[in-house]
Amino acid sequence: MATITASRRDTPVTPFVVLSAVAAFGLLLGWATYALHGTTPLLERATNSVSTWIIWTAAAGALIRTRGLAVWSGPLMMLTTCAGYYAASTLGDTFGAAGLGTAAVWAVAGLAGGPLLAWAGWTVRRGQGDVRAVAGAAIAMVVAGEGLWLGLALRYWGEAAVFLAVGALLTAFLTVYLARAGVRRYWLCAVLAPVSAFVFYLAELLVLDGLLGSV
């Protein structure tokens, strides 16, 4: 019996199963973010944000054993999240032909950011060397960078403070995790996270806002 149990545990999960699970979660995430709109002011902002979608790709990357498969999971999750969100919007009769351009922009943004965050999640957990600290900073930058965008660009300082606080806590958590994992220059995560957050803010301000304003 022990031999049978061990062999079942050692059976590898096929890429099809992994990617199917990622796609299913993406669809559920997209539907949930639409369904939670308007419930409370905090949930309204949390579900209507870049970081809420894209940060989950880091979690997916961390859970997948193979680096290549983890990286592929990023854009897949982003595309299925978009599909789930806009399918729910269509069923809720709040999405029309005029929204196709916006949907396309978010899909392209997901295709760009998804692989990076999925790689970062995989690297923090399973990578080697100081690059793990760089990957940790890439994860933290998403939340903190959106906090900068909310405050500096939109002047939503209350919501910005929440995002910045969560970004700081996430940075601290990842830095401690990397230190305990034996990464020699674990402190690079804390140093690079604010710099990366500012770069993310500029990308939202100069690229994403411009694309959304053109559709």
N, CA, C and O of each residue as an XYZ file, in Angstrom:
860
protein
N       0.827     -1.213      0.000
C       0.000      0.000      0.000
C       0.856      1.256      0.000
O       0.557      2.217     -0.710
N       1.935      1.251      0.805
C       2.830      2.404      0.856
C       3.478      2.659     -0.492
O       3.662      3.808     -0.893
N       3.828      1.572     -1.200
C       4.448      1.712     -2.516
C       3.488      2.334     -3.509
O       3.876      3.185     -4.311
N       2.231      1.910     -3.456
C       1.220      2.453     -4.370
C       0.995      3.926     -4.097
O       0.891      4.726     -5.028
N       0.918      4.295     -2.802
C       0.716      5.702     -2.438
C       1.858      6.575     -2.900
O       1.631      7.673     -3.407
N       3.089      6.105     -2.735
C       4.259      6.871     -3.153
C       4.288      7.061     -4.648
O       4.634      8.139     -5.131
N       3.925      6.010     -5.402
C       3.960      6.115     -6.856
C       2.931      7.105     -7.359
O       3.161      7.802     -8.347
N       1.781      7.169     -6.673
C       0.762      8.139     -7.072
C       1.241      9.560     -6.827
O       0.988     10.455     -7.633
N       1.930      9.765     -5.717
C       2.442     11.099     -5.415
C       3.513     11.525     -6.398
O       3.642     12.711     -6.699
N       4.276     10.578     -6.899
C       5.375     10.895     -7.805
C       4.927     11.047     -9.250
O       5.716     11.455    -10.102
N       3.656     10.720     -9.539
C       3.167     10.822    -10.907
C       3.119     12.286    -11.325
O       2.444     13.083    -10.674
N       3.816     12.659    -12.392
C       3.840     14.066    -12.799
C       2.497     14.519    -13.357
O       1.790     13.761    -14.021
N       2.167     15.763    -13.073
C       0.958     16.358    -13.632
C       1.273     16.815    -15.045
O       2.287     17.478    -15.266
N       0.429     16.476    -16.000
C       0.699     16.799    -17.395
C       0.529     18.295    -17.635
O      -0.244     18.952    -16.938
N       1.247     18.833    -18.616
C       1.086     20.263    -18.945
C      -0.348     20.633    -19.264
O      -0.788     21.737    -18.942
N      -1.088     19.723    -19.897
C      -2.480     20.018    -20.238
C      -3.304     20.258    -18.985
O      -4.117     21.182    -18.941
N      -3.099     19.433    -17.970
C      -3.844     19.591    -16.721
C      -3.478     20.910    -16.047
O      -4.350     21.628    -15.556
N      -2.179     21.224    -16.026
C      -1.714     22.454    -15.391
C      -2.313     23.671    -16.083
O      -2.871     24.551    -15.428
N      -2.196     23.718    -17.404
C      -2.689     24.881    -18.134
C      -4.209     24.969    -18.096
O      -4.766     26.066    -18.114
N      -4.883     23.826    -18.043
C      -6.346     23.840    -17.913
C      -6.759     24.435    -16.578
O      -7.719     25.201    -16.502
N      -6.025     24.077    -15.517
C      -6.319     24.630    -14.194
C      -6.074     26.144    -14.182
O      -6.855     26.900    -13.605
N      -4.983     26.576    -14.824
C      -4.678     28.006    -14.904
C      -5.784     28.743    -15.657
O      -6.235     29.803    -15.224
N      -6.215     28.184    -16.776
C      -7.269     28.816    -17.568
C      -8.573     28.900    -16.784
O      -9.262     29.919    -16.829
N      -8.914     27.833    -16.067
C     -10.144     27.824    -15.276
C     -10.090     28.879    -14.182
O     -11.072     29.580    -13.936
N      -8.939     28.988    -13.527
C      -8.807     30.001    -12.476
C      -8.892     31.399    -13.068
O      -9.508     32.286    -12.477
N      -8.277     31.606    -14.234
C      -8.351     32.905    -14.882
C      -9.780     33.303    -15.204
O     -10.176     34.445    -14.969
N     -10.547     32.383    -15.732
C     -11.954     32.666    -16.029
C     -12.715     33.023    -14.752
O     -13.514     33.960    -14.736
N     -12.458     32.264    -13.679
C     -13.125     32.529    -12.409
C     -12.715     33.888    -11.846
O     -13.549     34.626    -11.321
N     -11.432     34.212    -11.957
C     -10.945     35.501    -11.469
C     -11.580     36.656    -12.228
O     -11.985     37.652    -11.629
N     -11.664     36.522    -13.541
C     -12.296     37.569    -14.340
C     -13.754     37.756    -13.981
O     -14.225     38.886    -13.852
N     -14.472     36.657    -13.818
C     -15.883     36.744    -13.431
C     -16.024     37.370    -12.057
O     -16.904     38.205    -11.847
N     -15.160     36.975    -11.105
C     -15.262     37.473     -9.733
C     -14.988     38.968     -9.664
O     -15.670     39.686     -8.934
N     -13.997     39.447    -10.415
C     -13.689     40.878    -10.360
C     -14.840     41.711    -10.914
O     -15.086     42.824    -10.448
N     -15.545     41.173    -11.909
C     -16.722     41.891    -12.414
C     -17.855     41.852    -11.392
O     -18.525     42.860    -11.166
N     -18.068     40.697    -10.778
C     -19.176     40.536     -9.845
C     -19.004     41.389     -8.589
O     -19.992     41.789     -7.972
N     -17.754     41.669     -8.206
C     -17.492     42.430     -6.984
C     -17.488     43.931     -7.194
O     -17.367     44.688     -6.231
N     -17.618     44.381     -8.446
C     -17.690     45.821     -8.706
C     -18.864     46.433     -7.944
O     -19.978     45.909     -7.961
N     -18.590     47.549     -7.278
C     -19.660     48.291     -6.649
C     -20.098     47.779     -5.294
O     -21.022     48.344     -4.709
N     -19.473     46.729     -4.766
C     -19.891     46.203     -3.469
C     -19.473     47.141     -2.337
O     -20.311     47.554     -1.535
N     -18.189     47.477     -2.267
C     -17.675     48.465     -1.311
C     -16.631     49.300     -2.044
O     -16.097     48.852     -3.059
N     -16.326     50.508     -1.555
C     -15.317     51.333     -2.245
C     -13.961     50.635     -2.365
O     -13.305     50.729     -3.402
N     -13.540     49.935     -1.308
C     -12.240     49.271     -1.355
C     -12.246     48.123     -2.350
O     -11.299     47.969     -3.122
N     -13.310     47.309     -2.343
C     -13.399     46.207     -3.304
C     -13.544     46.736     -4.724
O     -13.048     46.128     -5.673
N     -14.220     47.860     -4.866
C     -14.356     48.478     -6.188
C     -12.987     48.788     -6.778
O     -12.735     48.518     -7.953
N     -12.099     49.360     -5.957
C     -10.757     49.678     -6.436
C      -9.908     48.421     -6.575
O      -9.153     48.273     -7.536
N     -10.040     47.517     -5.608
C      -9.222     46.304     -5.634
C      -9.540     45.429     -6.832
O      -8.647     44.794     -7.394
N     -10.809     45.390     -7.227
C     -11.184     44.551     -8.365
C     -11.054     45.278     -9.693
O     -11.100     44.651    -10.751
N     -10.892     46.596     -9.646
C     -10.733     47.369    -10.873
C      -9.296     47.880    -10.945
O      -9.057     49.084    -11.038
N      -8.345     46.950    -10.900
C      -6.937     47.341    -10.853
C      -6.092     46.362    -11.652
O      -6.461     45.205    -11.856
N      -4.958     46.861    -12.094
C      -4.010     46.019    -12.828
C      -3.429     44.955    -11.909
O      -3.334     43.786    -12.283
N      -3.042     45.364    -10.706
C      -2.320     44.443     -9.824
C      -3.179     43.273     -9.378
O      -2.663     42.170     -9.198
N      -4.487     43.485     -9.194
C      -5.350     42.390     -8.758
C      -5.330     41.241     -9.754
O      -5.341     40.075     -9.361
N      -5.299     41.561    -11.027
C      -5.223     40.512    -12.039
C      -3.816     39.930    -12.155
O      -3.629     38.715    -12.101
N      -2.842     40.801    -12.312
C      -1.536     40.316    -12.729
C      -0.748     39.650    -11.597
O       0.120     38.815    -11.854
N      -1.047     40.018    -10.341
C      -0.301     39.436     -9.234
C      -0.565     37.946     -9.112
O       0.280     37.201     -8.615
N      -1.740     37.505     -9.565
C      -2.062     36.077     -9.493
C      -1.189     35.248    -10.419
O      -0.997     34.055    -10.186
N      -0.660     35.862    -11.459
C       0.229     35.102    -12.336
C       1.515     34.739    -11.622
O       2.112     33.703    -11.915
N       1.955     35.573    -10.688
C       3.133     35.246     -9.883
C       2.843     34.047     -8.992
O       3.692     33.170     -8.827
N       1.643     34.008     -8.418
C       1.261     32.869     -7.580
C       1.212     31.581     -8.405
O       1.659     30.525     -7.956
N       0.663     31.686     -9.618
C       0.622     30.512    -10.484
C       2.029     30.041    -10.835
O       2.319     28.846    -10.797
N       2.898     30.990    -11.178
C       4.272     30.632    -11.508
C       4.976     29.945    -10.360
O       5.760     29.021    -10.577
N       4.705     30.386     -9.130
C       5.341     29.791     -7.963
C       4.869     28.357     -7.721
O       5.606     27.543     -7.165
N       3.654     28.054     -8.133
C       3.088     26.731     -7.877
C       3.479     25.699     -8.931
O       3.381     24.495     -8.692
N       3.922     26.168    -10.095
C       4.241     25.252    -11.200
C       5.716     24.885    -11.151
O       6.567     25.758    -10.974
N       6.025     23.612    -11.306
C       7.401     23.146    -11.121
C       8.329     23.512    -12.273
O       9.485     23.862    -12.039
N       7.853     23.439    -13.499
C       8.704     23.649    -14.666
C       8.707     25.120    -15.064
O       7.647     25.736    -15.184
N       9.894     25.683    -15.268
C       9.983     27.112    -15.565
C       9.262     27.470    -16.854
O       8.504     28.439    -16.885
N       9.483     26.709    -17.916
C       8.842     27.029    -19.183
C       7.330     27.000    -19.084
O       6.648     27.873    -19.620
N       6.811     26.000    -18.401
C       5.363     25.889    -18.239
C       4.837     27.032    -17.374
O       3.750     27.555    -17.616
N       5.618     27.412    -16.367
C       5.218     28.526    -15.515
C       5.114     29.816    -16.321
O       4.157     30.575    -16.166
N       6.095     30.060    -17.177
C       6.090     31.282    -17.983
C       4.898     31.299    -18.934
O       4.269     32.341    -19.123
N       4.585     30.154    -19.533
C       3.434     30.083    -20.432
C       2.117     30.295    -19.689
O       1.140     30.767    -20.272
N       2.092     29.948    -18.408
C       0.853     30.112    -17.638
C       0.489     31.584    -17.473
O      -0.688     31.917    -17.327
N       1.497     32.480    -17.494
C       1.236     33.898    -17.289
C       0.311     34.509    -18.320
O      -0.754     35.009    -17.956
N       0.674     34.490    -19.597
C      -0.225     35.072    -20.597
C      -1.551     34.327    -20.707
O      -2.584     34.933    -20.994
N      -1.526     33.003    -20.477
C      -2.780     32.257    -20.533
C      -3.744     32.737    -19.461
O      -4.930     32.935    -19.726
N      -3.233     32.925    -18.247
C      -4.112     33.401    -17.184
C      -4.642     34.789    -17.488
O      -5.813     35.073    -17.238
N      -3.798     35.654    -18.022
C      -4.246     37.008    -18.317
C      -5.328     37.017    -19.405
O      -6.308     37.755    -19.304
N      -5.148     36.207    -20.428
C      -6.143     36.165    -21.500
C      -7.467     35.588    -21.011
O      -8.536     36.094    -21.352
N      -7.393     34.529    -20.213
C      -8.631     33.940    -19.717
C      -9.290     34.833    -18.675
O     -10.515     34.837    -18.553
N      -8.504     35.585    -17.929
C      -9.088     36.542    -16.983
C      -9.852     37.623    -17.740
O     -10.965     37.989    -17.361
N      -9.249     38.126    -18.807
C      -9.950     39.100    -19.657
C     -11.227     38.494    -20.218
O     -12.280     39.132    -20.227
N     -11.121     37.246    -20.688
C     -12.289     36.585    -21.266
C     -13.385     36.420    -20.222
O     -14.558     36.662    -20.508
N     -13.009     36.008    -19.008
C     -14.004     35.834    -17.955
C     -14.664     37.147    -17.570
O     -15.876     37.206    -17.359
N     -13.860     38.200    -17.480
C     -14.400     39.507    -17.092
C     -15.373     40.027    -18.146
O     -16.481     40.451    -17.818
N     -14.961     39.994    -19.405
C     -15.811     40.585    -20.431
C     -16.977     39.675    -20.810
O     -17.990     40.151    -21.323
N     -16.846     38.384    -20.564
C     -18.003     37.502    -20.734
C     -19.055     37.824    -19.679
O     -20.245     37.898    -19.985
N     -18.612     38.016    -18.430
C     -19.546     38.402    -17.365
C     -20.155     39.762    -17.658
O     -21.338     39.984    -17.402
N     -19.349     40.679    -18.197
C     -19.857     42.002    -18.544
C     -20.907     41.913    -19.644
O     -21.908     42.630    -19.623
N     -20.671     41.036    -20.593
C     -21.639     40.846    -21.676
C     -22.947     40.285    -21.139
O     -24.026     40.750    -21.505
N     -22.847     39.278    -20.267
C     -24.051     38.696    -19.675
C     -24.772     39.714    -18.796
O     -25.994     39.664    -18.655
N     -24.019     40.630    -18.210
C     -24.623     41.681    -17.390
C     -25.104     42.865    -18.196
O     -25.565     43.858    -17.634
N     -25.000     42.766    -19.513
C     -25.473     43.798    -20.440
C     -24.774     45.140    -20.201
O     -25.394     46.198    -20.309
N     -23.482     45.087    -19.877
C     -22.712     46.324    -19.698
C     -21.527     46.401    -20.661
O     -20.657     47.260    -20.515
N     -21.500     45.510    -21.632
C     -20.388     45.495    -22.581
C     -20.944     45.507    -23.995
O     -21.798     44.698    -24.357
N     -20.437     46.449    -24.787
C     -20.873     46.538    -26.174
C     -19.691     46.614    -27.110
O     -18.544     46.434    -26.701
N     -19.978     46.881    -28.368
C     -18.920     46.917    -29.379
C     -17.893     48.001    -29.077
O     -16.728     47.870    -29.452
N     -18.313     49.074    -28.403
C     -17.395     50.168    -28.093
C     -16.312     49.740    -27.113
O     -15.260     50.373    -27.030
N     -16.567     48.667    -26.369
C     -15.593     48.203    -25.386
C     -14.563     47.244    -25.936
O     -13.676     46.808    -25.202
N     -14.657     46.906    -27.208
C     -13.714     45.947    -27.783
C     -12.284     46.476    -27.764
O     -11.342     45.719    -27.528
N     -12.120     47.772    -28.011
C     -10.777     48.346    -27.986
C     -10.152     48.271    -26.604
O      -8.973     47.944    -26.466
N     -10.943     48.574    -25.579
C     -10.453     48.502    -24.207
C     -10.074     47.071    -23.843
O      -9.044     46.833    -23.213
N     -10.917     46.122    -24.244
C     -10.618     44.710    -23.979
C      -9.319     44.297    -24.654
O      -8.531     43.541    -24.085
N      -9.098     44.792    -25.865
C      -7.872     44.454    -26.587
C      -6.641     45.021    -25.881
O      -5.604     44.362    -25.815
N      -6.753     46.246    -25.351
C      -5.621     46.858    -24.639
C      -5.271     46.043    -23.402
O      -4.096     45.783    -23.144
N      -6.285     45.636    -22.632
C      -6.020     44.853    -21.426
C      -5.438     43.493    -21.778
O      -4.595     42.970    -21.049
N      -5.882     42.917    -22.889
C      -5.326     41.629    -23.315
C      -3.856     41.772    -23.674
O      -3.042     40.926    -23.304
N      -3.508     42.838    -24.395
C      -2.107     43.074    -24.763
C      -1.263     43.335    -23.519
O      -0.138     42.848    -23.413
N      -1.816     44.114    -22.570
C      -1.096     44.366    -21.321
C      -0.845     43.071    -20.565
O       0.222     42.884    -19.979
N      -1.825     42.182    -20.580
C      -1.661     40.890    -19.923
C      -0.627     40.024    -20.605
O       0.134     39.318    -19.944
N      -0.595     40.074    -21.927
C       0.405     39.302    -22.677
C       1.814     39.808    -22.397
O       2.774     39.038    -22.437
N       1.939     41.113    -22.112
C       3.251     41.678    -21.810
C       3.669     41.395    -20.372
O       4.808     41.003    -20.121
N       2.756     41.589    -19.435
C       3.108     41.433    -18.028
C       2.994     40.019    -17.495
O       3.692     39.654    -16.549
N       2.121     39.220    -18.090
C       1.898     37.868    -17.598
C       3.146     37.001    -17.539
O       3.431     36.421    -16.492
N       3.900     36.894    -18.628
C       5.117     36.062    -18.584
C       6.129     36.551    -17.558
O       6.770     35.739    -16.891
N       6.285     37.877    -17.419
C       7.249     38.422    -16.464
C       6.892     38.044    -15.033
O       7.750     37.595    -14.273
N       5.629     38.225    -14.667
C       5.236     37.930    -13.286
C       5.214     36.432    -13.021
O       5.540     36.001    -11.915
N       4.838     35.632    -14.010
C       4.872     34.182    -13.819
C       6.319     33.704    -13.639
O       6.602     32.861    -12.788
N       7.217     34.250    -14.443
C       8.645     33.930    -14.272
C       9.123     34.357    -12.894
O       9.870     33.627    -12.242
N       8.701     35.527    -12.447
C       9.129     36.023    -11.142
C       8.662     35.105    -10.027
O       9.424     34.795     -9.111
N       7.407     34.667    -10.101
C       6.897     33.762     -9.083
C       7.672     32.456     -9.045
O       8.018     31.963     -7.971
N       7.948     31.890    -10.227
C       8.716     30.641    -10.293
C      10.133     30.848     -9.755
O      10.654     30.003     -9.028
N      10.743     31.960    -10.110
C      12.133     32.208     -9.736
C      12.295     32.421     -8.244
O      13.248     31.922     -7.646
N      11.374     33.160     -7.635
C      11.455     33.385     -6.193
C      11.433     32.062     -5.438
O      12.153     31.890     -4.455
N      10.617     31.142     -5.893
C      10.487     29.871     -5.168
C      11.511     28.826     -5.583
O      11.998     28.075     -4.739
N      11.850     28.764     -6.881
C      12.640     27.641     -7.367
C      13.943     28.046     -8.059
O      14.723     27.176     -8.445
N      14.194     29.342     -8.222
C      15.392     29.767     -8.928
C      16.651     29.623     -8.096
O      16.623     29.112     -6.976
N      17.756     30.084     -8.664
C      19.056     29.998     -8.002
C      19.735     31.367     -8.029
O      19.611     32.109     -9.003
N      20.446     31.693     -6.962
C      21.266     32.895     -6.958
C      20.502     34.176     -6.688
O      19.341     34.165     -6.277
N      21.198     35.289     -6.936
C      20.651     36.611     -6.618
C      19.485     37.020     -7.503
O      18.759     37.959     -7.174
N      19.296     36.329     -8.624
C      18.172     36.672     -9.497
C      16.851     36.471     -8.776
O      15.844     37.064     -9.163
N      16.833     35.644     -7.732
C      15.610     35.452     -6.958
C      15.190     36.757     -6.276
O      13.999     37.044     -6.160
N      16.160     37.538     -5.831
C      15.841     38.828     -5.208
C      15.293     39.812     -6.231
O      14.381     40.582     -5.932
N      15.850     39.786     -7.440
C      15.351     40.645     -8.522
C      13.913     40.258     -8.860
O      13.064     41.123     -9.075
N      13.650     38.963     -8.904
C      12.295     38.490     -9.189
C      11.325     38.919     -8.096
O      10.182     39.277     -8.383
N      11.776     38.884     -6.845
C      10.922     39.338     -5.752
C      10.544     40.800     -5.897
O       9.403     41.182     -5.637
N      11.504     41.621     -6.314
C      11.220     43.040     -6.541
C      10.219     43.223     -7.672
O       9.390     44.132     -7.621
N      10.284     42.375     -8.690
C       9.340     42.462     -9.806
C       7.917     42.165     -9.353
O       6.965     42.753     -9.865
N       7.770     41.254     -8.397
C       6.433     40.963     -7.877
C       5.911     42.135     -7.053
O       4.774     42.571     -7.232
N       6.737     42.634     -6.161
C       6.303     43.735     -5.281
C       6.003     45.007     -6.058
O       5.162     45.802     -5.640
N       6.684     45.211     -7.194
C       6.524     46.464     -7.931
C       5.105     46.655     -8.436
O       4.659     47.790     -8.606
N       4.388     45.563     -8.678
C       3.064     45.665     -9.277
C       2.103     46.390     -8.342
O       1.377     47.290     -8.764
N       2.101     45.998     -7.084
C       1.189     46.607     -6.117
C       1.639     48.025     -5.769
O       0.838     48.960     -5.797
N       2.919     48.182     -5.443
C       3.423     49.503     -5.081
C       3.344     50.471     -6.261
O       3.024     51.646     -6.078
N       3.632     49.988     -7.466
C       3.557     50.843     -8.646
C       2.148     51.327     -8.915
O       1.948     52.469     -9.327
N       1.168     50.462     -8.684
C      -0.207     50.913     -8.866
C      -0.587     51.920     -7.790
O      -1.375     52.832     -8.039
N      -0.027     51.757     -6.594
C      -0.252     52.747     -5.547
C       0.252     54.119     -5.956
O      -0.417     55.126     -5.724
N       1.441     54.161     -6.570
C       1.975     55.430     -7.065
C       1.066     56.025     -8.139
O       0.836     57.234     -8.165
N       0.557     55.182     -9.013
C      -0.319     55.657    -10.085
C      -1.620     56.225     -9.523
O      -2.100     57.263     -9.977
N      -2.188     55.535     -8.529
C      -3.426     56.014     -7.922
C      -3.221     57.366     -7.247
O      -4.092     58.234     -7.307
N      -2.065     57.544     -6.602
C      -1.821     58.786     -5.898
C      -1.350     59.914     -6.792
O      -1.931     60.999     -6.792
N      -0.283     59.656     -7.566
C       0.329     60.717     -8.353
C      -0.469     61.081     -9.598
O      -0.527     62.249     -9.982
N      -1.081     60.090    -10.224
C      -1.806     60.353    -11.471
C      -3.279     60.658    -11.236
O      -3.824     61.587    -11.833
N      -3.929     59.881    -10.367
C      -5.368     60.026    -10.174
C      -5.749     60.817     -8.927
O      -6.906     61.207     -8.776
N      -4.791     61.060     -8.032
C      -5.022     61.798     -6.787
C      -5.992     61.083     -5.858
O      -6.682     61.728     -5.068
N      -6.052     59.763     -5.943
C      -6.845     58.971     -4.998
C      -5.925     58.567     -3.845
O      -5.504     57.414     -3.756
N      -5.619     59.512     -2.971
C      -4.568     59.280     -1.994
C      -4.950     58.253     -0.941
O      -4.081     57.530     -0.453
N      -6.217     58.167     -0.579
C      -6.631     57.165      0.394
C      -6.405     55.756     -0.109
O      -5.833     54.921      0.591
N      -6.860     55.490     -1.339
C      -6.666     54.169     -1.935
C      -5.191     53.916     -2.228
O      -4.701     52.794     -2.099
N      -4.485     54.989     -2.630
C      -3.055     54.848     -2.897
C      -2.310     54.403     -1.652
O      -1.404     53.573     -1.725
N      -2.694     54.959     -0.501
C      -2.025     54.601      0.750
C      -2.187     53.114      1.054
O      -1.260     52.469      1.543
N      -3.374     52.574      0.761
C      -3.611     51.147      0.992
C      -2.716     50.307      0.089
O      -2.082     49.358      0.551
N      -2.661     50.652     -1.195
C      -1.835     49.892     -2.129
C      -0.354     49.995     -1.773
O       0.373     49.004     -1.844
N       0.092     51.187     -1.391
C       1.498     51.371     -1.027
C       1.838     50.580      0.235
O       2.923     50.009      0.339
N       0.910     50.547      1.194
C       1.147     49.785      2.419
C       1.223     48.289      2.121
O       2.087     47.586      2.645
N       0.313     47.810      1.276
C       0.341     46.388      0.899
C       1.621     46.072      0.129
O       2.227     45.019      0.329
N       2.032     46.990     -0.756
C       3.281     46.789     -1.498
C       4.481     46.718     -0.576
O       5.387     45.913     -0.790
N       4.492     47.565      0.459
C       5.596     47.547      1.421
C       5.606     46.246      2.217
O       6.665     45.663      2.450
N       4.420     45.790      2.635
C       4.336     44.519      3.371
C       4.759     43.349      2.498
O       5.443     42.436      2.961
N       4.349     43.376      1.223
C       4.741     42.307      0.306
C       6.246     42.302      0.091
O       6.865     41.239      0.038
N       6.836     43.483     -0.032
C       8.291     43.579     -0.173
C       8.992     43.012      1.046
O       9.958     42.260      0.919
N       8.507     43.370      2.232
C       9.114     42.867      3.466
C       8.988     41.355      3.567
O       9.935     40.669      3.952
N       7.814     40.840      3.222
C       7.603     39.390      3.279
C       8.550     38.651      2.337
O       9.170     37.660      2.723
N       8.657     39.138      1.100
C       9.516     38.476      0.124
C      10.987     38.572      0.512
O      11.752     37.629      0.309
N      11.384     39.728      1.078
C      12.773     39.891      1.510
C      13.119     38.911      2.627
O      14.182     38.290      2.610
N      12.220     38.778      3.591
C      12.445     37.830      4.688
C      12.456     36.394      4.166
O      13.280     35.580      4.583
N      11.540     36.092      3.256
C      11.487     34.749      2.677
C      12.803     34.403      1.970
O      13.332     33.303      2.134
N      13.318     35.338      1.194
C      14.560     35.110      0.463
C      15.746     34.985      1.416
O      16.652     34.185      1.182
N      15.739     35.774      2.487
C      16.811     35.673      3.480
C      16.799     34.300      4.137
O      17.853     33.688      4.314
N      15.627     33.816      4.496
C      15.510     32.498      5.126
C      15.835     31.382      4.156
O      16.250     30.298      4.564
N      15.644     31.648      2.851
C      15.952     30.637      1.831
C      17.447     30.588      1.508
O      17.894     29.727      0.750
N      18.214     31.513      2.086
C      19.656     31.475      1.892
C      20.173     32.276      0.713
O      21.322     32.099      0.311
N      19.353     33.156      0.148
C      19.815     33.999     -0.956
C      20.797     35.025     -0.387
O      20.458     35.759      0.541
N      22.001     35.077     -0.933
C      23.060     35.888     -0.338
C      22.733     37.376     -0.368
O      22.890     38.067      0.639
N      22.288     37.863     -1.496
C      21.942     39.288     -1.603
C      20.426     39.464     -1.575
O      19.845     40.096     -2.457
N      19.810     38.906     -0.565
C      18.365     38.982     -0.406
C      17.884     40.431     -0.319
O      16.760     40.738     -0.716
N      18.738     41.322      0.202
C      18.365     42.724      0.399
C      18.114     43.457     -0.911
O      17.526     44.538     -0.920
N      18.561     42.866     -2.021
C      18.287     43.496     -3.320
C      16.785     43.615     -3.575
O      16.341     44.533     -4.265
N      16.019     42.706     -3.028
C      14.566     42.773     -3.208
C      14.025     44.077     -2.636
O      13.253     44.775     -3.292
N      14.432     44.405     -1.406
C      13.965     45.628     -0.762
C      14.492     46.876     -1.449
O      13.807     47.898     -1.490
N      15.714     46.803     -1.993
C      16.310     47.961     -2.657
C      15.674     48.208     -4.023
O      15.386     49.347     -4.387
N      15.462     47.138     -4.764
C      14.975     47.273     -6.136
C      13.464     47.455     -6.227
O      12.971     47.995     -7.217
N      12.730     47.019     -5.224
C      11.267     47.106     -5.290
C      10.768     48.538     -5.502
O       9.929     48.746     -6.378
N      11.249     49.552     -4.732
C      10.761     50.922     -4.976
C      11.133     51.445     -6.364
O      10.340     52.135     -7.004
N      12.345     51.114     -6.828
C      12.769     51.554     -8.161
C      11.877     50.917     -9.220
O      11.411     51.591    -10.139
N      11.640     49.606     -9.083
C      10.783     48.897    -10.036
C       9.358     49.430     -9.993
O       8.686     49.511    -11.021
N       8.900     49.796     -8.789
C       7.546     50.339     -8.660
C       7.414     51.645     -9.433
O       6.387     51.890    -10.067
N       8.433     52.475     -9.385
C       8.392     53.737    -10.120
C       8.389     53.487    -11.626
O       7.699     54.188    -12.366
N       9.149     52.500    -12.085
C       9.146     52.136    -13.504
C       7.766     51.640    -13.917
O       7.271     51.981    -14.991
N       7.148     50.833    -13.057
C       5.799     50.331    -13.339
C       4.801     51.486    -13.421
O       3.928     51.500    -14.288
N       4.937     52.450    -12.513
C       4.082     53.637    -12.535
C       4.226     54.393    -13.847
O       3.230     54.809    -14.438
N       5.460     54.572    -14.303
C       5.685     55.269    -15.573
C       5.077     54.506    -16.746
O       4.533     55.105    -17.673
N       5.177     53.164    -16.694
C       4.593     52.356    -17.766
C       3.076     52.532    -17.799
O       2.490     52.650    -18.875
N       2.447     52.550    -16.640
C       0.996     52.777    -16.591
C       0.639     54.171    -17.089
O      -0.311     54.346    -17.852
N       1.410     55.154    -16.651
C       1.104     56.548    -16.976
C       1.332     56.856    -18.454
O       0.494     57.485    -19.099
N       2.470     56.411    -18.986
C       2.859     56.813    -20.332
C       2.396     55.847    -21.418
O       2.171     56.256    -22.557
N       2.254     54.584    -21.077
C       1.900     53.593    -22.100
C       0.446     53.160    -21.975
O      -0.343     53.330    -22.904
N       0.095     52.595    -20.814
C      -1.256     52.033    -20.665
C      -2.323     53.107    -20.755
O      -3.318     52.930    -21.457
N      -2.129     54.228    -20.051
C      -3.118     55.306    -20.115
C      -3.256     55.851    -21.532
O      -4.354     56.191    -21.971
N      -2.131     55.931    -22.243
C      -2.180     56.408    -23.619
C      -2.955     55.484    -24.531
O      -3.724     55.931    -25.382
N      -2.747     54.192    -24.347
C      -3.475     53.213    -25.165
C      -4.971     53.234    -24.850
O      -5.807     53.207    -25.753
N      -5.293     53.281    -23.563
C      -6.714     53.319    -23.181
C      -7.386     54.602    -23.660
O      -8.566     54.596    -24.013
N      -6.635     55.696    -23.671
C      -7.205     56.959    -24.133
C      -7.400     57.024    -25.634
O      -8.125     57.888    -26.129
N      -6.764     56.122    -26.363
C      -6.857     56.138    -27.824
C      -7.968     55.234    -28.357
O      -8.233     55.222    -29.559
N      -8.624     54.472    -27.463
C      -9.669     53.560    -27.942
C     -11.055     54.063    -27.524
O     -12.062     53.427    -27.836
